[in-house]
Amino acid sequence: MLSPTVGSYLAIRLSQIGLKHHFVVPGDYNLILLDKLLLNPDMKQINCANELNCSFAAEGYARANGAGACVVTFSVGAFSAFNGIGSAYAENLPVILISGSPNTNDAGANHILHHTLGTHDFKYQLEMAKRITCAAVAIERAEDAPRLIDHAIRAALLTKKPSYIEIPTNLAGAPCAHPGPISSVLNPEPSDPASLVAAIEYGLLFMNKRLKPILLAGPKLRAAGAEAAFLELAEAIGCAVAVMPAAKSFFPEDHPLFVGIYWGEVSTLGAGAMVDWADGILCAGAVFTDYSTMGWTALPEGERVLTADIDHIRGLGAGFGRVHLADFLSGMAKKIKHNDTTMSQYARLRPDLIQARLLEPKAKLNRGEIARQVQLVLTANSTLVAETGDSWFNGIQMHLPNGCRFEVEMQWGHIGWSVPAAFGYALGAPSRDIIVMVGDGSFQVTVQEVSQMVRQRLPILLFLINNFGYTIEVEIHDGQYNNIKNWDYAALVEAFNAGDGYAKGWRATNGEELADAIKAAKENTQGPTLIECVIDRDDCSRELISWGHYVAAANARPPKLQI
């Protein structure tokens, strides 16, 4: 049997962890590596328009598939990809960034090379990667490749964070050892038994002595693989369940215990009042930031809070390490007392559902009518991808059918994320219907990846909200820099067809035109459809205005006096 090469070894391992695609931008330092990856019949190589989009596509793929990988060239490629890797780190997604690098002989020869900083030191990229990944390795000898590759991949899978692998151009085709059993990479590290027992006992004591307990679902639930365990605990207690905005869809919204999205003043369905009223809050996988707390105005804290993170539990005066969140929640569910006090209270507080007002068919299009019609598109098989900006708030208001997924990038908050992320997600979940809500300013950042949707014939539906600027920035701090050049978006999308594609672009200025465009989009199964929804510049959600006010106030805090 022929020995594998470093490149083919990497391909085998990526395939074994469940990747059916990897995303690439070619450059001369990674071309041999790309050749080796292409030889693996179990993975398809997906080209991207640039390295920023490539990293975001891999991030979106990881959301759907559990892990992702992107391959770029040295410096000029990796520096751009670092942005998406930062997103993967912030959003707890195992994305493996692989970069080609210079020939191993050049460092010792004191050469100055292209695609470098013009110095003799080529280690700077590895050092940068170490700051934004859970593991960063540079292969300098082929015999070390299996160990280093396995280490980087395993670290990413265990921590749900990105990792980095650097492979010199002259080692990608060098022979190395055969892969050992994949279990050495995949097998998880179990909870520490004694710590788990102690944490469960503490959690039971905390919750059982509360008169008004509530559960709060956070965005780390998915990374922890704890969604099912969280549901199990909720049904065992019978208490109210609120969900943080970045965790929307991690708990079924048609479940009788669901009381809405907790987001301070812009909470939905009365969730804010319920969390404030509770005397005990179990925060499972929660992440509290200036964005998720409305500029620190909605931050549960103190003795009424029990925090259950991915691998540790902490409360007032207590902490337990090496405890997996799913194990903790499931263990709690088996012994906890039933307490539905918060649901009795919610029956009194629950607001009446307000039906969206139906506009006259030819009335000028507005944000509310767009949201009403998008809601009608959602099914159990949909994934709604909401871009940074007012799309967050419009998306949060949607009622998701059971099975519908919701994706946001609220921690990293990079405008333009949604387009390449939706592209990657669609490849990772080919049976799902992908719907994107994106603003015009965000779309201009990463529009190139629509061409790859065309290339792969992905029927992604994009609702582009054209309000002629960066509305989210306007509500935080306005200025002329928030104005952008308008584009003919519907025409631009069809330009990507270039004779062999099936993208469709529509422009809607009223409800009737929007309904007709959605009907046409459903019939286009061979490529993306973009519907440009034209609304007034100042037509934004009340929630965005409130949120922007509080975030601006948090940003404007004066420096503390140094004593």
TORLO-407885 format. One record per residue (C-alpha): x, y, z. Coordinates in Angstrom, 2 decimals, m for minus. Example, Ala and Ser with C-alpha at 12.3 -4.5 7.8 and 13.67 -1.06 7.14 Angstrom:
{x 12.30	y m4.50	z 7.80}
{x 13.67	y m1.06	z 7.14}
This chain:
{x 0.00	y 0.00	z 0.00}
{x 1.32	y 3.40	z m0.99}
{x 2.05	y 5.80	z 1.82}
{x m0.31	y 8.76	z 2.00}
{x 1.01	y 12.26	z 1.51}
{x 0.59	y 15.06	z 4.00}
{x m2.18	y 16.47	z 1.81}
{x m4.01	y 13.18	z 1.40}
{x m3.70	y 12.47	z 5.14}
{x m5.40	y 15.78	z 5.84}
{x m8.14	y 14.94	z 3.32}
{x m8.78	y 11.58	z 4.97}
{x m9.10	y 13.13	z 8.41}
{x m11.42	y 15.92	z 7.21}
{x m13.63	y 13.34	z 5.54}
{x m13.62	y 11.12	z 8.62}
{x m14.94	y 13.92	z 10.84}
{x m17.94	y 14.31	z 8.53}
{x m16.91	y 16.98	z 6.02}
{x m18.32	y 16.44	z 2.54}
{x m17.06	y 19.83	z 1.32}
{x m14.13	y 22.12	z 1.96}
{x m13.88	y 25.75	z 0.83}
{x m10.86	y 27.09	z m1.01}
{x m9.24	y 30.07	z m2.68}
{x m6.17	y 28.96	z m4.70}
{x m2.79	y 30.61	z m4.36}
{x 0.66	y 29.42	z m5.35}
{x 1.57	y 28.26	z m1.83}
{x m1.43	y 25.91	z m1.59}
{x m1.81	y 24.55	z m5.14}
{x m0.14	y 21.18	z m4.50}
{x m2.20	y 20.81	z m1.34}
{x m5.38	y 21.51	z m3.32}
{x m4.37	y 18.81	z m5.81}
{x m4.04	y 16.27	z m2.98}
{x m7.39	y 17.26	z m1.46}
{x m9.06	y 16.88	z m4.84}
{x m8.01	y 13.22	z m4.98}
{x m10.28	y 12.32	z m2.06}
{x m13.56	y 11.03	z m3.54}
{x m15.50	y 11.65	z m0.32}
{x m15.10	y 15.43	z m0.32}
{x m15.99	y 18.09	z m2.85}
{x m13.76	y 21.14	z m3.27}
{x m15.77	y 24.39	z m3.32}
{x m14.22	y 27.56	z m4.75}
{x m14.97	y 30.92	z m3.18}
{x m14.58	y 34.41	z m4.59}
{x m12.19	y 35.61	z m1.88}
{x m10.73	y 34.52	z 1.42}
{x m13.09	y 36.57	z 3.61}
{x m16.07	y 34.87	z 1.99}
{x m14.27	y 31.53	z 2.12}
{x m13.89	y 31.69	z 5.89}
{x m17.49	y 32.81	z 6.38}
{x m18.70	y 30.00	z 4.09}
{x m16.82	y 27.48	z 6.25}
{x m18.35	y 29.11	z 9.35}
{x m21.84	y 28.73	z 7.91}
{x m21.08	y 25.15	z 6.90}
{x m20.05	y 24.38	z 10.48}
{x m23.39	y 25.68	z 11.73}
{x m25.17	y 23.13	z 9.55}
{x m22.69	y 20.25	z 9.58}
{x m20.93	y 20.49	z 12.94}
{x m17.49	y 21.44	z 11.53}
{x m16.01	y 23.20	z 8.51}
{x m12.70	y 23.77	z 6.74}
{x m11.21	y 26.40	z 4.45}
{x m7.91	y 26.39	z 2.58}
{x m6.07	y 29.59	z 1.64}
{x m2.61	y 30.78	z 0.69}
{x 0.01	y 32.44	z 2.87}
{x m0.41	y 35.97	z 4.29}
{x m2.50	y 37.62	z 1.56}
{x m5.05	y 34.82	z 1.89}
{x m4.84	y 33.95	z 5.56}
{x m4.95	y 37.56	z 6.79}
{x m8.30	y 38.00	z 5.06}
{x m9.58	y 34.62	z 6.28}
{x m8.68	y 35.51	z 9.87}
{x m11.81	y 37.67	z 9.97}
{x m14.11	y 34.69	z 9.49}
{x m11.99	y 32.63	z 11.86}
{x m12.54	y 35.33	z 14.46}
{x m16.25	y 34.85	z 13.88}
{x m15.94	y 31.08	z 14.32}
{x m14.11	y 31.61	z 17.61}
{x m16.66	y 34.11	z 18.88}
{x m19.60	y 31.99	z 17.75}
{x m18.18	y 28.67	z 19.09}
{x m17.81	y 26.86	z 15.77}
{x m15.07	y 24.32	z 14.91}
{x m13.68	y 25.67	z 11.64}
{x m10.26	y 24.42	z 10.54}
{x m8.22	y 27.03	z 8.67}
{x m5.51	y 25.48	z 6.50}
{x m2.90	y 27.72	z 4.94}
{x m0.21	y 26.92	z 2.45}
{x 3.18	y 28.41	z 3.31}
{x 6.64	y 28.93	z 1.80}
{x 9.03	y 26.14	z 0.88}
{x 10.86	y 24.88	z 3.98}
{x 14.23	y 25.67	z 2.39}
{x 13.58	y 29.40	z 2.10}
{x 13.68	y 30.30	z 5.78}
{x 17.16	y 28.87	z 6.27}
{x 18.39	y 30.40	z 3.01}
{x 17.64	y 33.91	z 4.25}
{x 15.34	y 34.57	z 1.28}
{x 12.78	y 37.34	z 1.05}
{x 9.61	y 36.00	z m0.55}
{x 6.43	y 37.28	z m2.19}
{x 3.23	y 37.21	z m0.13}
{x 5.23	y 37.97	z 3.01}
{x 6.00	y 41.08	z 5.04}
{x 9.35	y 41.38	z 3.31}
{x 11.36	y 40.07	z 6.23}
{x 13.25	y 36.83	z 6.80}
{x 10.83	y 35.71	z 9.50}
{x 7.89	y 33.60	z 8.25}
{x 6.54	y 32.70	z 11.71}
{x 4.36	y 35.77	z 12.13}
{x 1.26	y 34.17	z 10.63}
{x 1.44	y 31.21	z 13.02}
{x 1.81	y 33.58	z 15.96}
{x m1.23	y 35.57	z 14.80}
{x m3.27	y 32.39	z 14.38}
{x m2.51	y 31.34	z 17.95}
{x m4.47	y 34.33	z 19.24}
{x m7.72	y 33.46	z 17.43}
{x m7.75	y 29.65	z 17.51}
{x m7.77	y 26.92	z 20.12}
{x m4.73	y 25.26	z 18.48}
{x m2.30	y 26.44	z 15.81}
{x 0.34	y 24.17	z 14.28}
{x 2.95	y 24.57	z 11.55}
{x 4.22	y 21.42	z 9.88}
{x 7.98	y 21.58	z 9.31}
{x 8.63	y 17.85	z 8.73}
{x 6.37	y 15.38	z 6.95}
{x 6.80	y 12.78	z 9.70}
{x 5.26	y 15.21	z 12.20}
{x 2.19	y 15.90	z 10.06}
{x m0.13	y 13.11	z 11.33}
{x 0.37	y 14.07	z 14.96}
{x m0.01	y 17.79	z 14.39}
{x m3.01	y 17.48	z 12.06}
{x m4.80	y 15.18	z 14.50}
{x m4.03	y 17.53	z 17.38}
{x m5.45	y 20.58	z 15.59}
{x m8.60	y 18.82	z 14.42}
{x m9.27	y 17.19	z 17.79}
{x m8.80	y 20.49	z 19.62}
{x m11.34	y 22.19	z 17.36}
{x m13.91	y 19.44	z 17.85}
{x m13.47	y 19.30	z 21.62}
{x m13.56	y 23.04	z 22.30}
{x m15.94	y 24.06	z 19.48}
{x m13.42	y 26.67	z 18.43}
{x m11.41	y 27.10	z 15.21}
{x m7.94	y 25.68	z 14.72}
{x m5.11	y 26.41	z 12.28}
{x m2.83	y 24.14	z 10.22}
{x 0.08	y 25.51	z 8.18}
{x 1.52	y 23.29	z 5.44}
{x 4.59	y 24.31	z 3.38}
{x 4.20	y 24.05	z m0.37}
{x 6.95	y 21.40	z m0.65}
{x 5.49	y 19.18	z 2.09}
{x 1.90	y 18.86	z 0.84}
{x 2.97	y 16.04	z m1.47}
{x 5.55	y 14.48	z 0.87}
{x 4.84	y 10.95	z 2.16}
{x 3.81	y 10.39	z 5.77}
{x 2.33	y 7.67	z 7.98}
{x m1.08	y 6.13	z 7.46}
{x m3.92	y 7.45	z 9.63}
{x m4.68	y 5.52	z 12.80}
{x m8.22	y 4.91	z 14.08}
{x m10.33	y 8.07	z 13.87}
{x m11.56	y 7.42	z 17.41}
{x m8.35	y 9.00	z 18.69}
{x m9.58	y 12.26	z 17.14}
{x m13.32	y 11.96	z 17.70}
{x m13.77	y 10.39	z 21.11}
{x m14.88	y 13.04	z 23.62}
{x m13.47	y 13.61	z 27.07}
{x m16.15	y 12.65	z 29.62}
{x m17.30	y 14.77	z 32.52}
{x m15.37	y 14.23	z 35.74}
{x m17.75	y 11.90	z 37.65}
{x m17.26	y 13.43	z 41.08}
{x m17.54	y 17.00	z 39.79}
{x m20.66	y 16.10	z 37.82}
{x m22.37	y 14.63	z 40.89}
{x m21.43	y 17.66	z 42.99}
{x m22.60	y 20.10	z 40.33}
{x m25.96	y 18.34	z 39.97}
{x m26.46	y 18.36	z 43.75}
{x m25.66	y 22.07	z 43.87}
{x m27.98	y 22.77	z 40.93}
{x m30.84	y 20.85	z 42.53}
{x m30.38	y 22.73	z 45.80}
{x m30.34	y 26.05	z 43.93}
{x m33.45	y 25.38	z 41.84}
{x m35.55	y 23.48	z 44.35}
{x m35.45	y 26.23	z 46.95}
{x m36.67	y 28.85	z 44.46}
{x m40.32	y 29.80	z 44.42}
{x m40.23	y 31.27	z 40.90}
{x m37.55	y 29.49	z 38.83}
{x m37.04	y 30.08	z 35.13}
{x m34.70	y 28.65	z 32.49}
{x m32.78	y 30.88	z 30.08}
{x m31.43	y 29.26	z 26.89}
{x m28.17	y 30.72	z 25.59}
{x m26.28	y 30.45	z 22.28}
{x m23.71	y 27.94	z 23.59}
{x m26.40	y 25.24	z 23.88}
{x m25.70	y 24.10	z 20.32}
{x m21.93	y 24.05	z 20.75}
{x m22.41	y 21.94	z 23.87}
{x m24.75	y 19.52	z 22.10}
{x m27.20	y 20.25	z 24.90}
{x m30.43	y 21.30	z 23.18}
{x m32.16	y 17.97	z 23.86}
{x m30.97	y 17.90	z 27.49}
{x m32.20	y 21.47	z 28.00}
{x m35.65	y 20.49	z 26.69}
{x m35.62	y 17.46	z 29.00}
{x m34.92	y 19.66	z 32.02}
{x m37.55	y 22.22	z 31.06}
{x m40.24	y 19.56	z 30.80}
{x m39.15	y 17.99	z 34.10}
{x m39.51	y 21.30	z 35.97}
{x m42.46	y 22.65	z 34.04}
{x m41.24	y 26.23	z 34.45}
{x m41.11	y 29.07	z 31.95}
{x m38.34	y 29.05	z 29.34}
{x m36.95	y 32.26	z 27.87}
{x m34.43	y 32.26	z 25.03}
{x m31.59	y 34.67	z 24.30}
{x m31.67	y 36.22	z 20.79}
{x m28.63	y 34.32	z 19.48}
{x m30.22	y 31.06	z 20.73}
{x m33.51	y 31.53	z 18.89}
{x m34.71	y 28.14	z 17.55}
{x m32.63	y 26.19	z 20.10}
{x m35.88	y 25.66	z 22.04}
{x m39.14	y 25.00	z 20.17}
{x m41.22	y 28.17	z 19.90}
{x m44.46	y 26.20	z 19.74}
{x m43.67	y 24.52	z 23.08}
{x m46.15	y 25.48	z 25.86}
{x m43.24	y 26.48	z 28.17}
{x m41.77	y 29.00	z 25.70}
{x m42.27	y 32.57	z 26.90}
{x m40.33	y 34.48	z 24.26}
{x m36.95	y 36.02	z 23.48}
{x m35.23	y 37.71	z 26.42}
{x m33.53	y 40.89	z 25.23}
{x m34.18	y 43.51	z 27.87}
{x m36.49	y 46.26	z 26.69}
{x m36.96	y 44.67	z 23.26}
{x m37.90	y 41.20	z 24.58}
{x m40.76	y 39.39	z 22.87}
{x m43.94	y 37.83	z 24.26}
{x m43.33	y 39.10	z 27.78}
{x m40.01	y 37.28	z 28.31}
{x m38.39	y 40.36	z 29.85}
{x m41.05	y 40.63	z 32.57}
{x m40.79	y 36.92	z 33.31}
{x m37.00	y 36.93	z 33.73}
{x m37.15	y 40.04	z 35.89}
{x m39.88	y 38.48	z 38.08}
{x m38.10	y 35.15	z 38.61}
{x m36.17	y 34.55	z 41.82}
{x m33.97	y 31.84	z 40.28}
{x m32.53	y 31.80	z 36.75}
{x m30.63	y 28.84	z 35.37}
{x m28.63	y 30.33	z 32.48}
{x m27.68	y 27.45	z 30.18}
{x m25.00	y 28.32	z 27.64}
{x m25.68	y 32.03	z 28.07}
{x m23.41	y 34.78	z 26.73}
{x m24.01	y 38.27	z 28.10}
{x m22.49	y 41.07	z 26.02}
{x m23.19	y 44.75	z 25.45}
{x m25.30	y 43.71	z 22.44}
{x m27.30	y 40.94	z 24.13}
{x m27.92	y 43.01	z 27.30}
{x m29.00	y 46.25	z 25.58}
{x m25.83	y 48.07	z 26.61}
{x m25.63	y 46.33	z 30.01}
{x m29.19	y 47.34	z 30.97}
{x m30.53	y 43.75	z 31.04}
{x m27.92	y 41.64	z 32.81}
{x m29.16	y 38.92	z 35.19}
{x m26.71	y 38.68	z 38.07}
{x m26.31	y 38.02	z 41.76}
{x m27.50	y 35.20	z 43.93}
{x m30.54	y 34.44	z 41.78}
{x m28.36	y 33.28	z 38.87}
{x m26.87	y 29.82	z 38.27}
{x m24.58	y 29.73	z 35.23}
{x m24.17	y 26.47	z 33.33}
{x m21.48	y 26.88	z 30.66}
{x m20.20	y 24.38	z 28.10}
{x m17.80	y 22.67	z 30.51}
{x m18.26	y 24.26	z 33.92}
{x m20.98	y 25.24	z 36.37}
{x m20.83	y 28.20	z 38.72}
{x m23.07	y 29.91	z 41.24}
{x m22.60	y 32.18	z 44.21}
{x m19.59	y 30.79	z 46.10}
{x m19.40	y 27.56	z 44.07}
{x m17.77	y 26.30	z 40.88}
{x m17.42	y 22.91	z 39.20}
{x m15.01	y 22.24	z 36.31}
{x m14.94	y 19.47	z 33.71}
{x m18.72	y 19.13	z 33.76}
{x m20.34	y 18.88	z 30.34}
{x m23.46	y 21.00	z 30.00}
{x m25.58	y 18.20	z 28.50}
{x m24.62	y 15.81	z 31.32}
{x m25.46	y 18.43	z 33.94}
{x m28.86	y 19.34	z 32.48}
{x m29.86	y 15.73	z 31.91}
{x m28.76	y 14.77	z 35.41}
{x m30.78	y 17.63	z 36.87}
{x m33.85	y 16.57	z 34.89}
{x m33.91	y 13.14	z 36.50}
{x m34.14	y 14.47	z 40.06}
{x m35.57	y 17.98	z 40.04}
{x m38.88	y 18.95	z 41.62}
{x m41.77	y 20.06	z 39.43}
{x m42.50	y 23.78	z 39.79}
{x m44.79	y 25.54	z 37.31}
{x m45.23	y 28.78	z 39.28}
{x m43.73	y 30.88	z 36.49}
{x m46.16	y 29.40	z 33.96}
{x m49.09	y 30.30	z 36.19}
{x m47.75	y 33.85	z 36.28}
{x m47.18	y 33.86	z 32.52}
{x m50.80	y 32.92	z 31.93}
{x m51.63	y 36.32	z 33.47}
{x m48.81	y 38.26	z 31.78}
{x m48.88	y 36.71	z 28.32}
{x m49.53	y 39.49	z 25.79}
{x m52.16	y 39.04	z 23.13}
{x m50.67	y 38.23	z 19.75}
{x m50.97	y 41.16	z 17.37}
{x m51.74	y 40.19	z 13.82}
{x m49.60	y 41.95	z 11.25}
{x m51.56	y 44.60	z 9.39}
{x m52.23	y 43.71	z 5.79}
{x m51.36	y 46.56	z 3.44}
{x m53.32	y 47.40	z 0.36}
{x m51.63	y 45.40	z m2.45}
{x m50.27	y 48.50	z m4.19}
{x m49.49	y 50.50	z m1.08}
{x m45.86	y 51.52	z m0.63}
{x m43.81	y 48.66	z 0.78}
{x m42.71	y 48.90	z 4.40}
{x m40.77	y 46.82	z 6.89}
{x m43.88	y 45.39	z 8.50}
{x m45.26	y 44.05	z 5.24}
{x m41.92	y 42.46	z 4.39}
{x m41.88	y 40.71	z 7.76}
{x m45.48	y 39.55	z 7.31}
{x m44.73	y 37.94	z 3.96}
{x m41.42	y 36.40	z 5.10}
{x m43.29	y 34.81	z 8.01}
{x m45.58	y 33.07	z 5.50}
{x m42.56	y 31.54	z 3.74}
{x m41.18	y 29.84	z 6.87}
{x m41.75	y 26.12	z 7.31}
{x m40.37	y 23.37	z 9.52}
{x m37.72	y 22.81	z 6.84}
{x m36.54	y 26.43	z 6.67}
{x m33.38	y 28.03	z 8.00}
{x m33.68	y 31.81	z 8.37}
{x m30.31	y 33.58	z 8.24}
{x m30.56	y 37.12	z 9.65}
{x m27.84	y 39.62	z 8.85}
{x m26.38	y 42.05	z 11.37}
{x m28.67	y 45.09	z 11.55}
{x m32.42	y 45.53	z 11.54}
{x m32.72	y 42.01	z 10.13}
{x m31.82	y 40.82	z 13.65}
{x m34.87	y 42.52	z 15.09}
{x m37.18	y 41.59	z 12.23}
{x m36.01	y 37.99	z 12.49}
{x m36.41	y 37.86	z 16.27}
{x m40.08	y 38.77	z 15.86}
{x m40.73	y 35.80	z 13.56}
{x m42.63	y 32.85	z 14.98}
{x m40.67	y 29.76	z 13.98}
{x m42.53	y 26.56	z 13.15}
{x m41.17	y 23.54	z 15.00}
{x m38.03	y 22.44	z 13.14}
{x m37.31	y 25.84	z 11.62}
{x m33.78	y 27.08	z 12.41}
{x m32.56	y 30.62	z 12.95}
{x m28.98	y 31.78	z 12.43}
{x m27.37	y 35.05	z 13.50}
{x m23.81	y 36.19	z 14.12}
{x m24.53	y 38.34	z 17.16}
{x m21.20	y 38.00	z 18.98}
{x m18.88	y 38.87	z 16.05}
{x m21.45	y 41.06	z 14.28}
{x m19.68	y 41.41	z 10.91}
{x m21.87	y 43.06	z 8.29}
{x m21.96	y 40.94	z 5.14}
{x m21.62	y 37.66	z 7.06}
{x m25.01	y 36.30	z 6.01}
{x m24.37	y 35.89	z 2.26}
{x m21.30	y 33.60	z 2.35}
{x m22.52	y 31.93	z 5.56}
{x m25.82	y 31.05	z 3.88}
{x m23.86	y 29.67	z 0.92}
{x m21.86	y 27.40	z 3.22}
{x m24.93	y 26.45	z 5.25}
{x m26.81	y 25.44	z 2.09}
{x m24.04	y 23.03	z 1.12}
{x m23.91	y 21.63	z 4.66}
{x m27.69	y 21.13	z 4.81}
{x m28.74	y 20.49	z 1.19}
{x m32.25	y 19.37	z 2.10}
{x m33.19	y 22.60	z 3.91}
{x m34.72	y 25.76	z 2.47}
{x m32.35	y 28.67	z 3.12}
{x m33.84	y 32.15	z 3.50}
{x m31.68	y 35.23	z 4.04}
{x m32.68	y 38.64	z 5.34}
{x m29.91	y 41.11	z 4.54}
{x m29.57	y 44.88	z 4.30}
{x m28.21	y 46.70	z 1.26}
{x m25.06	y 47.89	z 3.03}
{x m24.21	y 44.42	z 4.30}
{x m24.89	y 42.85	z 0.91}
{x m22.34	y 45.12	z m0.77}
{x m19.56	y 43.71	z 1.43}
{x m19.78	y 40.06	z 0.32}
{x m22.01	y 40.05	z m2.77}
{x m19.42	y 38.05	z m4.75}
{x m20.50	y 34.80	z m3.12}
{x m23.87	y 34.97	z m4.87}
{x m21.88	y 33.92	z m7.95}
{x m20.93	y 30.72	z m6.14}
{x m24.60	y 30.10	z m5.29}
{x m25.19	y 30.36	z m9.03}
{x m22.27	y 28.03	z m9.76}
{x m23.55	y 25.38	z m7.32}
{x m27.20	y 25.94	z m8.37}
{x m28.36	y 26.55	z m4.83}
{x m31.98	y 27.82	z m4.55}
{x m31.29	y 30.28	z m1.74}
{x m33.91	y 33.01	z m1.29}
{x m32.48	y 36.42	z m0.37}
{x m34.67	y 39.27	z 0.86}
{x m32.52	y 42.37	z 0.38}
{x m33.90	y 45.28	z 2.40}
{x m32.89	y 48.39	z 0.49}
{x m33.17	y 51.44	z 2.75}
{x m30.18	y 53.19	z 1.21}
{x m27.61	y 52.96	z 3.99}
{x m26.27	y 51.42	z 7.18}
{x m29.43	y 51.71	z 9.27}
{x m28.02	y 49.93	z 12.33}
{x m25.16	y 52.44	z 12.44}
{x m27.63	y 55.31	z 11.97}
{x m29.46	y 54.26	z 15.13}
{x m26.22	y 53.98	z 17.11}
{x m24.51	y 57.11	z 15.78}
{x m25.52	y 58.84	z 12.56}
{x m23.30	y 60.62	z 10.08}
{x m22.81	y 61.01	z 6.35}
{x m20.56	y 57.96	z 6.40}
{x m23.70	y 55.81	z 6.82}
{x m24.85	y 56.70	z 3.30}
{x m23.97	y 54.27	z 0.51}
{x m24.20	y 54.24	z m3.29}
{x m27.39	y 52.57	z m4.46}
{x m27.09	y 49.57	z m6.80}
{x m29.47	y 47.86	z m9.18}
{x m29.43	y 44.74	z m7.03}
{x m31.91	y 42.68	z m9.03}
{x m29.94	y 43.23	z m12.23}
{x m26.61	y 42.59	z m10.51}
{x m27.64	y 39.14	z m9.33}
{x m28.66	y 38.09	z m12.83}
{x m25.32	y 39.38	z m14.17}
{x m23.68	y 36.48	z m12.30}
{x m25.46	y 34.03	z m14.61}
{x m23.14	y 34.88	z m17.53}
{x m25.02	y 32.57	z m19.87}
{x m25.01	y 29.39	z m17.79}
{x m26.70	y 30.29	z m14.50}
{x m30.23	y 30.51	z m13.17}
{x m30.21	y 33.35	z m10.66}
{x m33.29	y 35.55	z m10.64}
{x m33.57	y 39.11	z m9.42}
{x m36.80	y 40.94	z m8.58}
{x m37.57	y 44.42	z m7.30}
{x m40.54	y 45.00	z m5.04}
{x m41.92	y 48.43	z m4.12}
{x m45.32	y 47.27	z m2.85}
{x m46.88	y 44.21	z m1.26}
{x m48.31	y 42.88	z m4.51}
{x m44.91	y 42.96	z m6.22}
{x m43.33	y 41.23	z m3.22}
{x m45.93	y 38.46	z m3.23}
{x m45.42	y 37.90	z m6.97}
{x m41.63	y 37.79	z m6.51}
{x m41.91	y 35.22	z m3.70}
{x m44.14	y 33.07	z m5.90}
{x m41.56	y 33.23	z m8.70}
{x m38.75	y 32.43	z m6.24}
{x m40.48	y 29.21	z m5.19}
{x m40.46	y 28.10	z m8.81}
{x m36.72	y 28.74	z m9.25}
{x m35.07	y 25.54	z m8.00}
{x m31.85	y 25.85	z m10.01}
{x m30.28	y 28.93	z m8.49}
{x m30.63	y 31.80	z m6.01}
{x m33.39	y 34.37	z m6.12}
{x m32.88	y 37.88	z m4.77}
{x m35.86	y 40.10	z m4.02}
{x m34.89	y 43.74	z m3.57}
{x m37.40	y 45.22	z m1.11}
{x m37.37	y 49.01	z m1.40}
{x m38.42	y 50.89	z 1.75}
{x m37.93	y 54.37	z 3.21}
{x m34.56	y 55.10	z 4.77}
{x m36.12	y 55.77	z 8.19}
{x m38.36	y 52.70	z 8.16}
{x m36.80	y 50.53	z 10.87}
{x m38.08	y 48.59	z 13.83}
{x m38.89	y 50.20	z 17.18}
{x m36.62	y 47.57	z 18.71}
{x m33.60	y 48.71	z 16.69}
{x m34.16	y 52.31	z 17.76}
{x m34.31	y 51.34	z 21.44}
{x m31.38	y 48.97	z 21.20}
{x m29.28	y 51.51	z 19.32}
{x m29.94	y 54.13	z 22.00}
{x m28.70	y 51.88	z 24.81}
{x m25.68	y 50.57	z 22.89}
{x m24.72	y 54.15	z 21.97}
{x m24.97	y 55.13	z 25.64}
{x m22.73	y 52.22	z 26.61}
{x m20.19	y 53.21	z 23.95}
{x m20.21	y 56.82	z 25.15}
{x m19.36	y 56.13	z 28.81}
{x m16.53	y 58.44	z 29.88}
{x m13.27	y 56.93	z 31.15}
{x m13.18	y 56.10	z 34.83}
{x m10.93	y 58.34	z 36.86}
{x m7.67	y 56.65	z 37.76}
{x m6.86	y 57.12	z 41.44}
